[in-house]
Amino acid sequence: MVDESALYGFPESHAASFALIAYASAYLKCHYLAAFTAAILNNQPMGFYSPSTLVKDAQRHGLRVRPIDVLHSDWLCTLEPEGTNGATRFALRLGLFYARGLRQAPGEALVRARENRPFDSIQDLALRVPELRKSDLTMLAKIGVLNSLGENTHRRDALWQVEYAGRPTGPLLRDLPEQDEESPLAQMTVDERLAADFHGTGVTVGPYPMAYHRNALSRMGIVCARDLEKFQHGRKTRIAGCVIARQRPGTAKGFVFLSLEDETGISNAIVTPAVYEQYRRVVTYGKFLLIEGKLQNQENVISVKADVVRPLEISEIDVRSHDFH
């Protein structure tokens, strides 16, 4: 005989467990945002949202996120106190862990050497942390980690210095004064820095890519995610953003659900099977999308039912979405 109470107890216990975890997570995020965000970032990969989306959400909730820095970052993300009107708050410092390709052993060796004495130049860093390969130094320079080693060092200037520091120096020349020559290379453009950030770390602590194009997007009639709640159910609407999630559940009868992120938040789109067949490649592979359709606002659950899906030429950055096909 089947014990019906046992069959019901299994989903009931899961629901109760999920409710407790959701409540505790919401409490920690509300009252200890810096520590909560650092903990999640230090335990990636996990969960539904990418580190980039987690960072931007935390910034929109008031958290200051500081970039990876050779003079300040530990291997993992850490908290840094900052005073505000006499009260102590915390900012989050990204860890060397987020520098793609950097192995843990050289990263921790860098931290140990810095604790003994701060680095005063890229050459000093290369000499005191021999575990760092030239490819490591090049990657760190590209993502701005070495910018603090000098008064006016920018990324290409750091790359120029890495070329000199990465060459083995014999004992005869090791004690000669270091060359203090500025590079002839121009600074990276905004889009080049964004591309380097996303390729090298998967995140950016600066403005979201969509923010740089907001004026042009507004002229195109595109509504940002934050403003969707201002419009009535059934209104023809244009939304756009970076695709952070694609879902096509087996039980959804061919419907596709997209989450688009811009600098103000996340908007959701529903793609019917017919529209999906018409725009299959764009929906499946597009990194930035422009979607036109009718706004649906049902009990404050807001989405756009897509009629048209187009690629949006915003940036060539290497963004990655959480996809189920």
C-alpha positions as CSV (number, residue, x, y, z in Angstrom):
1,M,0.0,0.0,0.0
2,V,1.4,3.4,-1.0
3,D,1.9,5.9,1.9
4,E,0.4,9.1,0.4
5,S,1.7,11.2,3.2
6,A,5.3,10.1,2.3
7,L,4.7,11.0,-1.4
8,Y,3.5,14.4,-0.4
9,G,6.2,15.0,2.2
10,F,9.0,14.9,-0.4
11,P,7.9,18.0,-2.4
12,E,6.6,19.7,0.7
13,S,10.1,19.4,2.4
14,H,11.7,20.7,-0.8
15,A,9.4,23.7,-0.9
16,A,10.0,24.5,2.7
17,S,13.8,24.2,2.2
18,F,13.7,26.5,-0.8
19,A,11.5,29.0,1.1
20,L,14.1,29.1,3.9
21,I,17.0,29.5,1.6
22,A,15.2,32.3,-0.4
23,Y,14.4,34.1,2.8
24,A,17.9,33.9,4.2
25,S,19.4,34.9,0.9
26,A,17.1,37.9,0.7
27,Y,17.9,39.0,4.3
28,L,21.7,38.7,3.7
29,K,21.5,40.6,0.4
30,C,19.4,43.4,2.0
31,H,21.5,43.8,5.2
32,Y,25.0,42.5,4.2
33,L,25.2,43.1,0.5
34,A,29.0,43.3,0.2
35,A,29.6,40.1,2.1
36,F,26.8,38.3,0.3
37,T,28.0,39.3,-3.1
38,A,31.6,38.4,-2.3
39,A,30.6,35.0,-1.1
40,I,28.7,34.3,-4.3
41,L,31.5,35.5,-6.5
42,N,34.0,33.5,-4.6
43,N,32.1,30.3,-5.2
44,Q,31.6,30.5,-9.0
45,P,30.6,28.8,-11.1
46,M,27.2,28.3,-9.5
47,G,23.6,29.3,-9.9
48,F,21.6,30.8,-12.8
49,Y,23.2,34.2,-13.2
50,S,26.7,35.0,-14.4
51,P,29.3,36.9,-12.3
52,S,28.7,39.9,-14.6
53,T,25.0,40.0,-13.9
54,L,25.6,39.5,-10.1
55,V,28.1,42.4,-10.1
56,K,25.8,44.8,-12.0
57,D,22.8,43.9,-9.8
58,A,24.9,44.6,-6.7
59,Q,26.0,47.9,-8.1
60,R,22.4,48.9,-8.9
61,H,21.6,48.2,-5.2
62,G,24.4,50.6,-4.0
63,L,27.5,48.4,-3.7
64,R,30.7,49.9,-4.8
65,V,32.7,47.3,-6.8
66,R,36.4,47.9,-7.3
67,P,38.5,46.3,-10.1
68,I,41.2,43.8,-9.8
69,D,44.4,45.6,-8.7
70,V,47.9,44.3,-8.3
71,L,48.4,46.4,-5.1
72,H,45.1,45.6,-3.4
73,S,43.5,42.3,-4.7
74,D,43.8,39.0,-2.9
75,W,43.3,35.7,-4.7
76,L,39.6,35.8,-3.7
77,C,37.2,38.8,-3.7
78,T,37.5,40.8,-0.4
79,L,35.8,43.6,1.4
80,E,37.4,47.0,1.8
81,P,36.0,49.5,4.4
82,E,35.0,52.9,3.2
83,G,33.8,55.8,5.5
84,T,30.4,57.5,4.7
85,N,29.2,60.2,7.0
86,G,31.0,58.7,10.0
87,A,29.6,55.2,9.3
88,T,31.7,52.3,8.0
89,R,30.5,50.7,4.9
90,F,32.2,48.1,2.7
91,A,33.2,48.1,-0.9
92,L,33.9,44.8,-2.8
93,R,37.3,44.3,-4.3
94,L,37.5,41.8,-7.2
95,G,40.1,39.1,-6.6
96,L,42.8,37.8,-8.8
97,F,40.7,34.7,-9.1
98,Y,38.7,36.5,-11.8
99,A,41.7,37.0,-14.1
100,R,41.1,34.3,-16.6
101,G,44.1,32.0,-17.2
102,L,45.9,33.0,-14.0
103,R,46.8,30.0,-12.0
104,Q,46.2,30.0,-8.2
105,A,49.8,29.3,-7.3
106,P,51.2,32.4,-9.0
107,G,48.3,34.5,-7.8
108,E,48.9,33.6,-4.2
109,A,52.7,34.1,-4.7
110,L,51.9,37.6,-5.9
111,V,49.9,38.3,-2.7
112,R,52.7,37.0,-0.5
113,A,55.3,39.0,-2.1
114,R,53.2,42.2,-1.9
115,E,52.6,41.6,1.8
116,N,56.4,41.7,2.4
117,R,56.7,44.9,0.4
118,P,54.5,46.7,-2.1
119,F,55.5,46.5,-5.8
120,D,56.9,49.8,-7.2
121,S,56.9,48.9,-10.9
122,I,56.1,46.2,-13.4
123,Q,59.7,45.2,-13.5
124,D,59.8,44.8,-9.7
125,L,56.7,42.6,-9.9
126,A,58.3,40.4,-12.6
127,L,61.5,40.0,-10.6
128,R,59.9,39.3,-7.3
129,V,57.2,36.9,-8.5
130,P,59.0,34.6,-11.0
131,E,56.0,32.3,-10.9
132,L,54.3,34.8,-13.2
133,R,54.8,33.9,-16.8
134,K,55.1,36.6,-19.5
135,S,51.6,35.6,-20.7
136,D,50.3,36.2,-17.2
137,L,51.8,39.7,-17.1
138,T,50.4,40.4,-20.6
139,M,46.9,39.3,-19.6
140,L,47.1,41.3,-16.3
141,A,48.1,44.4,-18.3
142,K,45.3,44.0,-20.7
143,I,42.6,44.0,-18.0
144,G,44.1,47.0,-16.1
145,V,45.4,45.1,-13.1
146,L,48.8,46.8,-13.4
147,N,47.6,50.3,-13.9
148,S,48.4,51.3,-10.3
149,L,52.1,50.6,-10.8
150,G,52.9,54.1,-12.0
151,E,51.3,57.6,-11.9
152,N,49.8,57.6,-15.3
153,T,50.0,54.0,-16.4
154,H,47.2,52.9,-18.8
155,R,46.7,49.4,-20.2
156,R,48.8,49.8,-23.3
157,D,51.5,51.6,-21.4
158,A,51.5,48.6,-19.0
159,L,51.7,46.2,-22.0
160,W,54.7,48.2,-23.3
161,Q,56.4,47.8,-19.9
162,V,55.6,44.1,-19.8
163,E,57.6,43.6,-23.0
164,Y,60.6,44.9,-21.2
165,A,60.0,43.3,-17.9
166,G,59.2,39.9,-19.4
167,R,62.7,39.6,-20.9
168,P,65.2,37.7,-18.7
169,T,67.9,40.0,-17.3
170,G,71.4,38.7,-16.6
171,P,73.3,39.5,-13.5
172,L,75.4,42.1,-15.3
173,L,72.4,44.3,-16.1
174,R,70.1,43.4,-13.2
175,D,71.1,46.3,-11.0
176,L,71.0,49.0,-13.6
177,P,68.3,51.7,-13.2
178,E,65.0,50.8,-14.8
179,Q,63.9,52.5,-17.9
180,D,61.2,55.0,-17.3
181,E,60.0,55.5,-20.8
182,E,56.4,56.2,-21.7
183,S,55.0,54.0,-24.4
184,P,54.1,55.4,-27.8
185,L,50.8,53.4,-27.8
186,A,47.5,55.2,-27.6
187,Q,45.2,54.4,-24.7
188,M,42.5,51.8,-25.3
189,T,39.1,53.0,-26.4
190,V,36.0,52.4,-24.2
191,D,34.9,49.5,-26.4
192,E,38.5,48.0,-26.4
193,R,38.5,48.2,-22.6
194,L,35.1,46.6,-22.3
195,A,36.2,43.8,-24.7
196,A,39.3,43.2,-22.7
197,D,37.4,43.2,-19.4
198,F,34.8,40.6,-20.6
199,H,37.4,38.5,-22.4
200,G,39.8,38.6,-19.5
201,T,37.5,38.5,-16.4
202,G,33.9,38.0,-17.6
203,V,32.9,41.2,-15.7
204,T,33.3,45.0,-15.8
205,V,33.0,47.3,-12.9
206,G,32.5,50.3,-15.1
207,P,29.3,51.3,-16.9
208,Y,27.3,48.5,-18.6
209,P,27.9,48.4,-22.4
210,M,24.3,49.5,-23.1
211,A,24.8,52.7,-21.1
212,Y,27.3,54.1,-23.6
213,H,24.5,53.9,-26.3
214,R,21.5,55.0,-24.3
215,N,20.9,58.3,-26.1
216,A,20.9,56.5,-29.5
217,L,18.7,53.7,-28.1
218,S,16.2,56.2,-26.7
219,R,16.0,57.9,-30.1
220,M,15.1,54.5,-31.5
221,G,12.2,54.2,-29.1
222,I,13.8,51.5,-27.0
223,V,12.6,51.4,-23.4
224,C,15.1,50.6,-20.6
225,A,14.2,47.7,-18.3
226,R,13.6,50.0,-15.3
227,D,10.9,52.0,-17.1
228,L,8.8,49.1,-18.3
229,E,6.6,49.2,-15.2
230,K,5.4,52.7,-16.3
231,F,3.6,51.4,-19.4
232,Q,0.2,49.8,-19.7
233,H,-0.5,46.2,-20.5
234,G,-0.9,45.6,-24.3
235,R,1.3,48.6,-25.3
236,K,3.6,48.1,-28.3
237,T,7.1,48.2,-26.9
238,R,10.7,48.0,-27.9
239,I,13.3,46.5,-25.5
240,A,17.0,45.7,-26.0
241,G,19.8,44.3,-24.1
242,C,22.5,41.7,-23.7
243,V,21.1,38.2,-23.6
244,I,21.9,36.7,-20.2
245,A,19.6,33.7,-20.4
246,R,17.7,31.6,-23.0
247,Q,15.2,29.0,-21.8
248,R,13.2,26.6,-23.9
249,P,11.6,24.1,-21.4
250,G,10.4,20.8,-22.7
251,T,7.0,21.5,-21.2
252,A,6.6,25.0,-22.8
253,K,5.4,23.6,-26.2
254,G,8.2,25.3,-28.2
255,F,8.1,28.7,-26.4
256,V,11.4,30.4,-25.7
257,F,12.0,32.8,-22.8
258,L,14.7,35.4,-23.0
259,S,16.3,37.6,-20.3
260,L,17.9,40.8,-21.6
261,E,20.1,43.0,-19.4
262,D,20.8,46.7,-19.8
263,E,22.3,49.2,-17.4
264,T,19.1,49.6,-15.4
265,G,18.1,45.9,-14.9
266,I,16.7,42.9,-16.6
267,S,13.7,42.7,-19.0
268,N,12.0,39.4,-20.1
269,A,10.7,38.4,-23.5
270,I,8.5,35.6,-24.6
271,V,9.1,34.2,-28.1
272,T,6.3,32.0,-29.6
273,P,7.2,28.9,-31.7
274,A,6.2,30.8,-34.9
275,V,8.4,33.8,-34.1
276,Y,11.2,31.5,-33.0
277,E,11.1,29.7,-36.4
278,Q,11.2,33.0,-38.2
279,Y,14.2,34.3,-36.2
280,R,15.7,31.1,-35.0
281,R,19.4,32.0,-35.6
282,V,19.2,35.5,-34.1
283,V,17.3,34.2,-31.0
284,T,19.7,31.3,-30.5
285,Y,23.0,33.0,-31.1
286,G,22.5,36.8,-30.8
287,K,24.5,38.4,-28.0
288,F,22.6,41.8,-28.1
289,L,19.0,41.8,-29.2
290,L,16.3,44.3,-30.1
291,I,12.8,43.0,-29.5
292,E,9.5,44.5,-30.6
293,G,6.2,43.3,-29.3
294,K,3.3,43.8,-26.8
295,L,4.0,44.5,-23.2
296,Q,2.4,42.0,-20.8
297,N,1.9,43.1,-17.2
298,Q,0.2,40.5,-15.2
299,E,0.2,41.1,-11.4
300,N,3.4,43.1,-11.8
301,V,5.1,40.3,-13.7
302,I,6.3,42.2,-16.8
303,S,7.4,40.7,-20.1
304,V,7.3,41.5,-23.8
305,K,5.7,39.1,-26.2
306,A,7.9,39.3,-29.2
307,D,6.8,40.0,-32.8
308,V,10.2,40.9,-34.2
309,V,13.7,40.0,-33.0
310,R,16.7,41.7,-34.5
311,P,20.4,41.7,-33.7
312,L,21.7,44.9,-32.1
313,E,25.1,46.1,-33.1
314,I,26.3,47.4,-29.8
315,S,29.7,45.8,-29.1
316,E,31.9,42.9,-29.9
317,I,32.5,42.0,-26.3
318,D,32.6,38.3,-25.3
319,V,29.4,38.0,-23.3
320,R,28.0,34.6,-22.4
321,S,24.5,33.6,-21.6
322,H,22.9,30.9,-19.5
323,D,21.3,28.8,-22.1
324,F,18.9,25.8,-22.2
325,H,18.0,24.7,-25.7
